[in-house]
Every structure is written in structure tokens, then in C-alpha cells.
Amino acid sequence: MPGLALAVAPRVQVWKGPACGCCTDWIRHLQAQGFQVDVTEGGNTQARQRLGIPLALGSCHTALVGGYALEGHVPAREIRRLLQERPQALGLAVPAMPLGSPGMDGPAYGARKDPYEVLLLLKDGSTRVYQNYP
């Protein structure tokens, strides 16, 4: 039944540091967008290595959804698009921690929004811009 598959919320496994507030805010962003989230406190670096994400693309948390790796503050909108399009790729990354991205957009940051890119990480290790956030 195709409709049943759409009714099941995607499950995201997240590895993050125990004291990371912006990671917790990103998780809340995903949950507000209907994702089910399982959190492991710690193991971010090991998860990044295991999933094949280059250190240069690193951020404060790593995740896995539908067989795709996620690194950093990737918006839920792009995760849904990734799961719908199913490209031949390792996953998505938002390197560093750009202000204005989900989880980096709370009151502590004021209304500041820095431009950033969501990168599609290809299986050969290269990247291309998947979505631009000016």
C-alpha cells in the first residue's frame, strides 16, 4: 500500500555531543517536521568516519536517514527532497555551523542569517551544491 509508506515518519539516527545545545535544537527542528529521531550521545567522529564523510565537511553532529549520511545543520526540507529523489550519493552536509541554519537560528543568535550551502556528497568524495540558502 503506497499510502502507508508515506504515513510512516522517516527515522533519523543522530550522533552528537552530550552538551551540544545547537544539536538539540536541530533535533527539535526535525521532530517538528515529522521525523522520528533516535539520539546517541557521543560517537559523532566515529560515525562520520564510518559513513565516509570527509573531515573537511565536519560539523557538530552526524546522522543517518534512509541509508544517507547527514552532517551538520541540514534543513528538514532538503532531507525530505533527498529521500524523495534518492540520488546516487553518500548524503548531505552543511559544513561548519552557519548562523540561520536549523539549530543555529535560536534567540541566542539574534536574527542573524549567514548564507550557506547544503552540499550533496557524492560517492567519489566530491560535492556539488544541492541547495543554496542566501
Buried (B, 14 or more C-beta within 10 A) or exposed (E): EEEEEEEEEBEBBBBBBEEBEBBBBBBBBBBEBEBEBEBBEEEBEEBBEEBEBBEEBBBBBBBBBEEBBBBBBBBBEBBBBBEEEEBEBBBBBBBBBBBBBBBBBEEEEEEEBBEBBBBBBBEEEEBEEBBEBE
